[in-house]
Amino acid sequence: MSTTTKPKIATCWLGGCAGCHMSLLDIDERILDLAKLVEFTASPITDIKRPPAVDVALIEGAVCNEENVHVLKDFREKAKFLIALGDCAVFGNLPAMRNMFTLQECLEEAYLDTVSTVNGRIPTGPDLPKLLPKVLPVPHVVKTDYCLPGCPPDAEAIWFLLTELLAGRVPEPTRIPYQFFKFD
């Protein structure tokens, strides 16, 4: 029996939709090939927020609250390679639309000026995440090794980058084939 350990991959979903996780699953049966080569310590299914040390971290979504900042910094500290996955992580995308307004204006619109389940008040409490004044893309918070834009990014781009890194090849960001980039 071999004593070598499999490379570890973790994924994390911050603020945004789940499309990037779905794009990872869109590599279809190759996800089974990938699963034979790696250990998923956090995955599109488990999505734990405090990973052990990993070789590759795939981060989906924008940084919307203080908890996201702490989670992201924890992933950066524990990952050899950190990949911002999708337009929300790379640019802020849809979650960053609230940046056109003050945080107070957004909260008032969501809870005071519309039909709400919180009886006309803005919810508060220690269990609620503390929203940042502005939504930030991942590279604005931590050093990011690779950015794969797209909403969602192309499954072939994810496959290419993961298999290159797992093979010990560290592609220059400018060497990722252009056809893998999808700009919607």
trRosetta pair geometry for C-beta under 8 A, 3 or more apart (Angstrom, degrees):
i j d omega theta_ij theta_ji phi_ij phi_ji
5 8 7.9 -14 144 -40 114 93
5 39 7.6 -46 174 -5 90 132
6 37 6.5 149 -151 152 109 38
6 38 5.3 154 159 -138 112 25
6 39 4.6 124 84 -24 119 90
7 37 7.1 -1 38 142 101 85
7 38 5.0 -47 78 -116 83 89
7 39 7.4 -174 90 24 36 75
7 55 4.2 -42 -166 16 98 158
7 56 7.1 42 156 2 118 99
7 166 5.6 -151 37 -124 155 85
8 38 6.7 135 -110 -172 19 91
8 39 5.0 -31 -105 71 72 97
8 40 7.9 134 -159 -108 63 14
8 41 5.0 26 -170 -23 113 119
8 52 7.1 -65 171 83 163 100
8 53 7.1 101 59 106 146 60
8 54 4.2 -115 108 -130 106 70
8 55 5.3 136 53 4 63 85
8 56 7.7 -176 98 33 52 65
9 38 4.9 26 -2 163 110 145
9 39 7.3 165 24 79 69 45
9 40 5.5 -34 74 -106 92 62
9 41 7.1 171 74 16 36 79
9 43 7.9 64 102 -91 96 79
9 54 6.3 97 -118 -171 14 120
9 55 6.7 -43 -71 61 59 91
9 56 4.8 -13 -115 69 81 100
9 57 7.7 164 -162 -86 55 32
9 58 7.1 22 -178 -7 100 103
9 162 7.3 16 -107 -139 144 116
10 40 7.4 124 -95 -166 42 59
10 41 4.8 -40 -81 68 96 98
10 42 4.0 45 -152 39 88 101
10 43 7.8 -100 -140 -58 44 46
10 48 7.8 -71 -152 64 112 91
10 51 4.1 -1 -121 -115 168 148
10 54 4.5 -110 -3 -74 108 166
10 56 7.5 177 30 94 61 55
10 57 5.0 -15 70 -113 96 77
10 58 7.3 -168 96 27 47 70
10 75 6.9 -147 96 -131 129 101
10 79 7.1 -119 45 -89 112 112
11 21 6.5 114 154 -108 148 93
11 24 6.9 -75 -95 -33 151 172
11 40 7.7 -15 1 -156 96 103
11 42 5.6 -140 47 110 55 89
11 43 5.8 59 28 -137 114 26
11 44 5.9 -4 77 -58 155 59
11 47 6.8 -53 95 -102 93 67
11 57 7.4 152 -96 -164 28 58
11 58 4.5 -21 -110 68 81 102
11 59 7.7 174 -159 -79 55 30
11 60 6.9 18 -177 -3 100 106
11 85 7.9 -32 -139 24 97 155
12 42 6.5 29 -69 117 69 144
12 47 6.9 109 -128 -153 41 73
12 49 6.6 86 -133 -120 108 57
12 51 7.6 -99 -60 -32 112 120
12 57 6.7 6 1 -176 109 103
12 58 7.3 170 23 87 64 55
12 59 5.1 -11 63 -116 103 70
12 60 6.9 -174 90 31 52 71
12 61 7.9 -99 121 36 76 112
12 71 6.3 166 -167 153 143 118
12 72 7.6 178 107 -90 152 60
12 75 5.7 -94 -10 -77 151 149
13 16 7.5 -126 -170 60 81 88
13 18 6.5 -5 -135 -109 144 76
13 20 7.9 170 -110 64 87 106
13 21 6.2 -29 -80 -44 120 128
13 44 7.9 79 -48 -128 122 61
13 47 5.4 -26 16 -140 110 127
13 60 5.0 -15 -111 72 64 109
13 61 5.5 85 -173 -16 53 133
14 59 6.7 24 -12 -178 112 93
14 60 6.7 -175 23 93 73 52
14 61 3.3 -169 65 96 74 120
14 62 6.2 -136 105 68 120 26
14 63 6.0 -40 173 -87 154 48
14 64 6.8 157 158 7 100 91
14 68 4.7 75 -146 -136 114 116
14 71 7.1 170 -94 83 96 132
14 72 7.0 10 -78 -64 138 106
14 88 7.6 -167 75 130 97 120
14 89 7.3 116 38 -92 119 88
14 138 7.8 159 16 -78 150 97
15 61 4.8 145 56 177 36 113
15 62 4.8 -50 74 66 102 77
15 63 7.0 141 21 -110 111 5
15 64 3.5 70 -37 -15 156 130
15 65 7.4 120 -52 -1 125 85
15 68 6.4 -42 -16 -85 97 151
15 88 6.9 -146 97 176 69 131
15 95 4.4 95 127 -116 116 156
15 135 6.7 -108 85 -136 148 117
16 19 7.9 -80 143 28 106 92
16 20 7.7 37 108 3 133 114
16 60 6.4 -123 69 150 129 84
16 61 3.7 -162 20 -117 109 77
16 62 5.7 111 -50 7 108 79
16 86 7.1 155 138 109 158 136
16 88 3.5 9 -94 -136 149 175
16 89 7.5 -88 -3 -41 157 70
16 93 6.8 53 -119 74 122 122
16 94 6.6 117 -129 59 82 103
16 95 5.4 -86 -76 -29 74 119
17 88 7.6 168 25 -33 69 145
17 94 7.5 40 -17 49 99 144
18 21 4.9 -45 -175 41 81 117
18 22 6.0 87 126 -26 84 99
18 44 7.7 101 -171 -156 105 101
18 60 7.7 71 -135 128 42 150
19 22 5.4 -57 -149 38 36 114
19 23 6.3 41 151 -25 68 101
19 86 6.7 129 86 -125 98 144
19 151 6.5 48 98 -177 153 60
19 152 3.9 -157 140 -58 99 111
20 23 5.3 -45 -147 30 37 115
20 24 6.8 44 149 -21 62 96
20 58 7.7 -168 145 157 118 112
20 60 3.9 -176 68 -119 138 125
20 61 7.7 -135 27 -36 134 65
20 85 4.6 123 -176 129 139 107
20 86 3.8 -98 -76 -38 127 136
20 88 7.7 -117 -23 35 130 107
20 89 7.4 22 -54 -4 168 121
20 152 4.7 174 -85 -141 49 109
20 153 6.3 41 -126 18 91 92
21 24 5.6 -46 -157 28 37 115
21 25 6.9 33 147 -12 64 102
21 44 3.7 135 -171 -123 110 110
21 47 7.8 -29 -105 -80 149 115
21 60 6.0 -99 -42 -2 80 166
22 25 5.5 -54 -154 40 39 111
22 26 6.4 51 143 -34 66 101
22 44 7.5 136 -62 -152 38 148
22 152 6.4 -170 67 -25 90 164
23 26 5.0 -43 -149 22 38 123
23 85 7.9 -173 68 172 125 113
23 86 7.5 153 24 -77 143 108
23 150 7.6 118 -119 107 166 122
23 152 3.7 -158 -40 128 132 136
23 153 5.6 137 132 65 162 65
23 154 7.2 -176 -165 179 126 6
23 155 5.2 -153 -180 -74 76 75
23 158 6.3 141 128 -19 100 143
24 27 6.7 -35 -179 -1 40 106
24 31 7.5 90 148 -102 75 116
24 44 5.8 179 71 -47 128 130
24 58 6.9 105 -85 130 138 165
24 85 7.8 6 -56 -173 108 152
24 155 7.2 160 -100 -123 16 83
24 158 5.7 -136 -103 169 65 162
25 28 7.9 70 154 -68 56 32
25 31 6.2 -2 -135 -68 50 154
25 44 6.1 -86 -46 49 107 165
26 155 3.8 -120 96 -74 103 141
27 30 4.5 -79 149 70 100 111
27 31 5.4 127 78 -54 98 80
27 34 7.1 52 100 -16 143 137
27 155 4.7 -175 -68 179 66 111
27 156 7.9 141 -107 -76 87 37
27 158 6.4 -115 -54 85 122 113
27 159 4.8 142 -122 -72 128 111
28 31 6.7 -169 93 -2 19 95
28 155 7.8 71 -10 160 78 155
29 32 5.4 -32 -175 21 63 115
29 33 7.2 66 133 -14 70 95
30 33 4.8 -43 -154 35 55 117
30 34 6.1 59 145 -22 73 98
30 159 6.2 24 116 -122 151 126
31 34 5.4 -49 -146 39 35 115
31 35 6.2 42 150 -26 64 103
32 35 5.5 -47 -144 32 32 115
32 36 6.9 38 152 -23 60 99
33 36 5.9 -53 -159 27 33 112
33 37 6.9 20 149 -11 63 109
34 37 5.8 -67 -154 40 36 107
34 38 6.0 -18 168 22 75 113
34 162 6.8 12 -128 131 127 142
34 163 8.0 -100 -99 -74 96 84
35 38 6.8 -76 -125 57 25 78
35 40 6.9 -39 -118 -16 82 112
37 166 6.0 56 143 -179 134 147
38 55 7.9 -119 -134 46 111 128
38 166 6.7 -89 -65 -112 111 131
40 43 4.1 34 164 -69 136 113
40 46 7.6 147 133 22 108 123
41 48 7.6 -78 139 49 75 125
41 51 5.5 95 110 -150 126 97
41 52 5.6 -118 -160 38 152 95
41 54 5.8 -133 32 -89 136 113
42 46 5.5 -126 -144 89 55 109
42 47 6.1 71 -180 -121 100 17
42 48 4.4 -121 -109 44 110 84
42 49 7.9 126 -129 -51 151 21
42 51 5.3 -92 -9 -92 126 103
43 46 5.1 71 41 23 79 93
43 47 7.1 -73 78 -47 39 54
44 47 6.8 16 -156 -58 22 96
48 51 6.6 130 93 -77 104 64
49 67 8.0 -17 -173 165 152 104
49 71 4.8 -66 -170 -123 101 121
49 74 7.8 71 152 68 72 142
50 71 7.5 -101 -72 -125 59 78
50 74 6.1 -54 -126 151 66 154
51 54 5.4 -27 151 -23 137 124
51 57 6.8 -171 34 -104 164 113
51 74 7.2 144 34 131 77 102
51 75 6.1 63 25 -107 123 74
51 78 5.6 179 89 98 98 145
51 79 7.6 41 85 -61 143 93
52 78 6.8 -176 142 -173 26 138
53 78 4.9 -134 -105 -165 48 89
53 79 7.8 171 -161 -76 53 35
54 57 5.6 107 83 -62 134 83
54 75 7.9 -24 39 -152 126 74
54 78 5.9 61 17 131 80 96
54 79 5.1 -16 73 -104 95 77
54 80 7.3 -123 106 9 55 79
55 79 7.3 22 117 -154 13 70
55 80 5.0 -20 -151 29 49 123
55 81 6.8 10 153 24 61 95
55 165 7.3 149 144 146 109 115
55 166 7.8 91 120 -97 146 67
56 79 6.6 46 -154 -160 13 109
56 80 7.0 -42 -64 60 48 91
56 81 4.9 -15 -110 69 72 104
56 82 8.0 162 -160 -86 51 28
56 83 6.7 10 -172 -4 96 113
56 162 6.7 135 134 -123 172 79
56 165 5.7 98 -79 118 130 152
56 166 7.8 -60 -19 -63 139 81
57 75 4.6 144 -171 -179 161 109
57 76 7.6 -115 55 -75 151 37
57 78 7.4 92 -54 85 134 85
57 79 3.7 -79 -7 -92 114 153
57 81 7.2 -177 27 93 66 55
57 82 4.9 -12 65 -114 106 72
57 83 6.9 -180 89 26 54 71
58 83 5.1 -20 -110 69 62 110
58 85 4.8 32 -175 -33 91 142
58 158 7.7 36 -123 -141 141 109
59 72 6.6 64 -138 -122 147 89
59 75 6.3 131 -78 114 116 160
59 82 6.4 14 -8 -174 120 94
59 83 6.7 170 21 83 75 52
59 84 5.7 -35 72 -109 103 50
59 85 6.1 159 69 15 42 90
59 89 5.4 142 110 -133 87 139
59 138 5.4 122 105 -111 136 150
60 85 4.8 -47 -80 79 74 107
60 86 5.4 41 -136 24 83 129
60 88 6.8 52 175 67 65 116
60 89 5.7 -104 -139 -41 27 126
61 64 7.8 -61 160 -12 107 106
61 68 7.7 -115 115 -135 116 128
61 86 7.6 27 -44 73 36 126
61 88 4.9 -25 -131 116 32 133
61 89 5.9 43 48 -66 26 84
61 95 7.1 60 -167 -16 78 149
62 68 7.9 22 119 177 48 159
62 88 4.5 -105 -31 175 85 87
62 89 6.6 -152 -73 -83 47 35
62 92 4.9 69 -117 -136 135 52
62 93 6.6 -156 -46 43 121 81
62 95 4.0 -157 46 65 133 134
62 96 5.8 -159 -133 -45 165 88
62 135 4.8 39 140 174 136 111
62 136 6.6 158 -177 74 91 35
62 137 6.0 -60 -124 -96 88 46
62 138 7.5 -128 -125 -38 43 70
63 68 4.5 169 -144 125 67 128
63 69 6.0 77 -167 -73 123 66
63 72 6.1 -39 -98 -25 117 153
63 132 6.9 36 130 1 86 153
63 135 6.7 151 75 -165 54 61
63 136 4.4 -24 63 66 112 91
63 137 7.2 56 13 141 95 3
63 138 6.5 130 -32 -86 106 49
63 140 7.4 -136 34 69 132 99
63 141 5.2 88 -37 -35 168 149
64 68 5.6 98 40 -8 61 154
64 95 5.5 -94 -78 180 116 135
64 129 7.7 64 103 122 94 141
64 131 6.4 -43 156 -137 81 79
64 132 6.3 -163 172 25 30 102
64 135 5.2 -12 -102 -115 70 94
65 68 5.2 108 56 3 64 101
65 69 7.5 -118 108 -5 41 87
65 129 3.8 49 153 151 162 121
65 130 5.8 137 -167 75 96 45
65 131 5.0 -62 -100 -103 89 41
65 132 5.9 -160 -106 -16 28 80
66 69 5.4 -47 -154 29 41 116
66 70 6.7 38 152 -15 69 102
66 129 6.7 -176 43 -173 76 83
66 130 4.4 14 7 67 123 104
66 132 6.8 142 -54 -64 60 82
67 70 5.8 -56 -152 38 35 109
67 71 6.1 35 152 -19 69 108
67 129 4.8 -84 7 -126 121 111
67 130 7.6 131 -20 35 80 72
68 71 5.7 -56 -143 40 31 112
68 72 6.0 31 158 -20 66 110
68 129 7.7 58 -17 -168 85 142
68 132 7.9 -76 52 -19 117 121
69 72 5.9 -58 -146 38 25 111
69 73 6.3 22 157 -15 63 108
69 132 7.4 112 -41 -69 118 126
69 141 6.0 -141 -126 -152 77 136
70 73 5.9 -56 -145 38 29 108
70 74 6.3 32 154 -21 63 107
71 74 5.7 -58 -152 35 29 113
71 75 6.5 28 152 -17 65 105
72 75 5.7 -53 -149 36 32 110
72 76 6.3 33 152 -20 65 105
72 138 6.5 -164 -142 -134 134 85
72 141 5.4 41 112 111 149 138
72 142 5.5 -163 147 -8 104 131
73 76 5.5 -50 -145 35 34 114
73 77 6.3 37 155 -22 65 106
73 141 7.4 -103 -60 151 81 105
73 142 6.1 177 -95 -79 56 125
74 77 5.8 -54 -148 35 29 112
74 78 6.3 5 160 -1 63 116
75 78 6.2 -75 -144 49 27 97
75 79 5.6 11 167 -15 70 124
75 82 6.4 109 131 -117 101 117
75 142 7.8 162 76 62 89 171
76 79 6.3 -65 -128 39 22 102
76 82 5.5 -21 -108 -59 68 157
76 142 4.0 -131 -72 -171 152 146
76 143 6.6 116 -154 49 126 75
79 82 4.8 107 92 -69 139 82
81 145 4.6 -89 -152 56 75 161
81 146 6.9 19 179 4 108 106
81 165 5.8 -100 29 -139 165 143
81 170 7.9 -165 -88 -126 131 98
82 138 7.8 -153 148 162 116 131
82 142 6.7 -33 109 114 166 123
82 143 7.2 113 48 98 129 66
82 144 5.5 -100 101 -129 103 56
82 145 5.3 127 51 8 60 96
82 146 7.8 -179 94 33 45 69
83 144 7.3 85 -129 -170 20 93
83 145 6.5 -53 -73 67 59 93
83 146 4.5 -16 -116 71 85 101
83 147 7.4 167 -164 -88 63 24
83 148 6.2 18 177 -1 111 107
83 161 6.6 112 -114 137 148 146
84 89 3.9 -175 -171 137 85 112
84 90 5.0 133 125 -77 123 64
84 137 7.0 49 -160 171 148 96
84 138 4.1 -176 -107 59 114 138
84 139 6.0 -67 -36 -39 154 87
84 144 4.8 -6 -23 -150 110 145
84 146 7.2 -159 29 99 68 52
84 147 4.6 -10 62 -114 110 75
84 148 7.1 179 88 28 59 62
85 89 5.5 56 50 32 45 152
85 148 5.4 2 -122 59 58 109
85 153 6.0 -104 -167 10 73 135
85 158 7.2 44 -134 -101 117 108
86 89 5.3 87 63 18 76 100
86 90 6.7 -160 97 -1 33 98
86 93 7.5 -51 141 -12 89 154
86 148 7.0 8 -38 94 38 83
86 149 7.1 53 -166 -148 19 35
86 150 6.2 -76 -120 74 56 64
86 151 6.2 85 -163 -99 92 54
86 152 5.4 -48 -106 -140 113 66
86 153 5.4 -119 -79 -20 59 93
87 90 5.7 -63 -129 48 31 104
87 91 5.2 -29 -171 35 73 111
87 93 4.0 94 124 -73 100 132
87 149 5.5 56 -83 -157 68 81
87 150 6.4 -141 -38 70 89 16
87 151 4.4 -30 10 -64 129 99
87 184 7.4 -94 -40 47 148 97
88 91 7.4 -66 -108 59 11 69
88 92 6.7 -12 -155 180 48 14
88 93 4.2 -80 -83 43 55 124
88 94 6.5 -41 -92 37 101 80
88 95 5.7 67 -145 10 108 110
88 96 7.9 171 -141 -11 66 95
88 137 7.6 176 152 -116 39 78
88 151 7.7 98 -25 -108 78 97
89 137 6.3 85 160 -160 31 80
89 138 4.5 6 -171 -11 83 124
89 147 7.5 -169 110 -137 97 84
90 93 7.8 61 57 -33 76 104
90 137 5.8 -20 131 -159 18 131
90 138 7.2 -25 -76 34 30 101
90 139 7.2 27 -142 -4 48 114
90 147 4.5 101 -116 -168 107 115
90 148 7.4 -140 -59 66 129 32
90 149 4.7 -89 52 -89 167 82
91 96 7.3 -109 128 17 71 150
91 137 5.4 -68 -157 -86 3 139
91 149 7.0 47 -20 -120 109 112
92 95 6.3 -114 -179 73 66 85
92 96 2.9 48 150 -43 116 144
92 99 7.1 6 163 -17 147 140
92 135 5.3 123 -154 115 106 103
92 136 6.6 -83 -94 -169 108 14
92 137 4.6 -89 -47 -56 74 85
93 96 6.2 112 55 20 27 104
93 151 6.5 145 -135 -90 147 126
94 97 5.7 -24 -165 -12 46 115
95 98 7.0 -39 171 13 52 104
95 135 4.7 -177 128 -154 95 157
96 99 4.9 -11 -178 -6 73 123
96 134 7.7 31 -139 176 82 82
96 135 4.3 -141 -95 84 61 121
96 136 7.8 103 -97 -69 108 14
96 137 7.4 -22 -60 -52 139 79
97 100 6.5 -28 178 4 54 110
98 101 6.1 -68 -170 48 60 96
98 103 7.6 57 152 -105 118 56
98 106 4.8 34 -154 -101 115 146
98 135 6.1 94 55 -15 100 119
99 134 4.9 53 -118 -146 99 92
99 135 5.7 -106 -52 35 102 87
101 105 4.1 -114 173 85 115 129
101 106 5.3 139 93 -53 123 84
101 109 7.7 7 144 -5 168 137
102 105 4.6 99 55 3 80 102
102 106 7.2 -144 94 -4 45 85
102 133 7.7 -41 -156 -160 67 88
103 106 5.7 -55 -153 35 35 113
103 107 6.4 31 153 -16 68 106
103 131 5.8 159 -148 108 127 124
103 132 7.9 -156 -87 107 135 35
103 133 5.3 -103 -29 -132 126 52
104 107 5.8 -56 -146 39 31 109
104 108 6.2 31 156 -19 66 107
105 108 5.8 -55 -145 38 29 111
105 109 6.3 30 156 -19 64 107
106 109 5.9 -57 -149 37 28 110
106 110 6.2 21 157 -14 64 112
107 110 5.8 -60 -143 41 29 108
107 111 5.9 -16 172 18 68 115
107 112 7.8 52 128 -2 67 101
107 122 4.8 40 163 -128 117 131
107 131 7.9 -175 -66 35 112 154
108 111 6.8 -78 -130 54 20 81
108 112 4.6 -38 -159 37 65 123
108 113 5.9 54 144 -14 78 106
108 122 7.2 -51 -79 -68 49 121
109 112 7.5 -19 -50 51 12 79
109 113 5.1 -39 -127 48 43 124
109 114 6.7 43 166 -17 56 110
110 114 6.6 -45 -156 33 22 125
110 116 7.4 89 142 -99 58 120
111 114 7.5 -16 -60 48 6 88
111 116 5.0 75 -147 -116 53 158
111 118 5.8 -28 -148 59 109 127
111 120 7.5 120 152 -152 80 22
111 121 6.7 -39 154 105 124 24
111 122 4.7 134 74 -96 154 61
111 123 6.9 -155 -115 -6 149 75
112 116 7.5 -13 -61 -11 21 148
112 120 6.1 62 -125 -159 65 65
112 121 7.6 40 -84 -101 87 19
112 122 6.8 -38 -41 -52 100 86
116 119 7.3 -96 98 3 101 19
116 120 6.6 147 57 -66 123 37
118 121 5.7 -106 134 62 102 71
118 122 7.5 66 109 -122 145 12
118 123 5.2 -104 -133 -56 154 97
123 128 6.1 149 122 -76 106 155
124 128 6.7 -126 -156 35 27 141
125 128 5.1 95 64 -2 81 103
132 135 6.7 132 72 -85 115 37
132 136 6.8 -47 110 -6 161 101
136 140 4.4 -121 -174 79 110 129
136 141 5.6 113 114 -47 135 102
137 140 5.2 96 62 1 72 106
137 141 7.9 -159 97 -2 42 91
138 141 6.1 -74 -158 39 38 104
138 142 6.6 -42 176 46 77 90
138 144 5.6 92 118 -79 106 133
139 142 7.5 -88 -125 69 29 51
139 143 7.8 21 -140 -143 69 22
139 144 4.3 -78 -92 12 84 132
139 147 6.6 -34 -46 -75 129 125
144 147 6.0 58 131 -62 135 87
146 161 6.1 153 149 -152 165 140
146 173 5.8 176 -118 -103 73 96
146 176 7.6 102 -149 -48 118 145
147 173 7.3 37 31 -146 77 130
148 153 4.2 43 138 -129 106 160
148 157 5.2 150 -149 132 121 126
148 158 6.5 107 161 -77 170 68
148 161 6.6 -112 -69 -11 130 155
148 176 7.9 -125 -100 172 85 164
148 180 7.7 -60 -142 137 101 112
148 181 7.8 -148 -155 -106 62 73
149 153 6.4 140 102 -93 22 97
149 181 6.2 37 61 -152 95 95
149 182 7.3 -152 108 64 77 58
149 183 6.5 22 119 -93 127 74
150 153 3.5 120 54 -99 122 47
150 154 5.8 -135 -124 -19 172 65
150 157 7.2 143 -1 37 147 150
150 181 6.7 -160 -55 -162 105 50
150 182 3.7 60 -119 64 114 98
150 183 7.1 -87 -93 -71 62 34
150 184 6.8 80 -153 -7 56 99
151 182 7.7 -132 28 108 51 106
151 184 4.7 -99 48 44 103 131
153 157 5.3 -95 164 70 108 130
153 158 6.1 119 104 -49 117 96
153 180 7.9 24 180 158 96 88
153 182 6.4 155 -141 37 43 107
154 157 4.4 92 69 -1 93 104
154 158 7.3 -163 96 -5 52 81
154 180 5.2 -150 64 -166 133 63
154 181 7.4 -126 7 -89 120 9
154 182 4.9 130 -43 -21 97 121
155 158 5.6 -52 -152 36 39 113
155 159 6.2 41 150 -20 69 106
156 159 5.5 -51 -143 39 33 114
156 160 6.1 38 155 -23 66 105
156 180 5.6 -132 99 -118 95 92
157 160 5.7 -50 -144 35 30 113
157 161 6.4 23 160 -13 63 108
157 176 6.8 56 -147 176 94 123
157 180 3.4 126 -86 173 94 116
157 181 6.8 94 -93 -70 146 44
157 182 7.7 -135 -11 -4 139 94
158 161 6.2 -61 -148 40 26 104
158 162 6.1 20 159 -13 65 113
159 162 6.1 -62 -143 42 24 106
159 163 6.0 14 165 -12 64 114
160 163 6.3 -66 -144 41 21 102
160 164 6.2 21 159 -19 62 111
160 176 6.8 123 112 -146 131 88
160 177 6.9 -105 -156 24 168 105
160 180 6.0 -87 25 -95 146 154
161 164 5.8 -56 -146 36 28 112
161 165 6.3 23 159 -14 64 108
161 171 7.1 -108 -121 39 69 128
161 176 6.5 -4 -78 -115 98 123
162 165 6.0 -60 -148 40 29 107
162 166 6.0 24 158 -16 66 112
163 166 5.7 -54 -138 42 32 111
163 167 6.1 30 160 -18 64 110
164 167 6.0 -63 -149 39 26 107
164 169 4.6 -80 -171 81 79 105
164 170 7.5 130 142 -97 102 17
164 171 5.0 -4 157 -22 156 112
165 168 7.9 58 177 -61 31 14
165 169 7.2 -93 -76 69 24 60
165 170 6.8 54 -110 -101 69 60
171 175 4.7 -134 -173 79 97 113
171 176 5.9 107 126 -66 140 72
172 175 4.3 86 58 -3 86 109
173 176 6.3 -31 -166 -2 42 110
176 180 6.0 -84 159 56 98 135
176 181 7.5 98 114 -49 112 98
177 180 5.2 96 79 -9 85 104
178 181 5.9 -54 -166 22 50 110
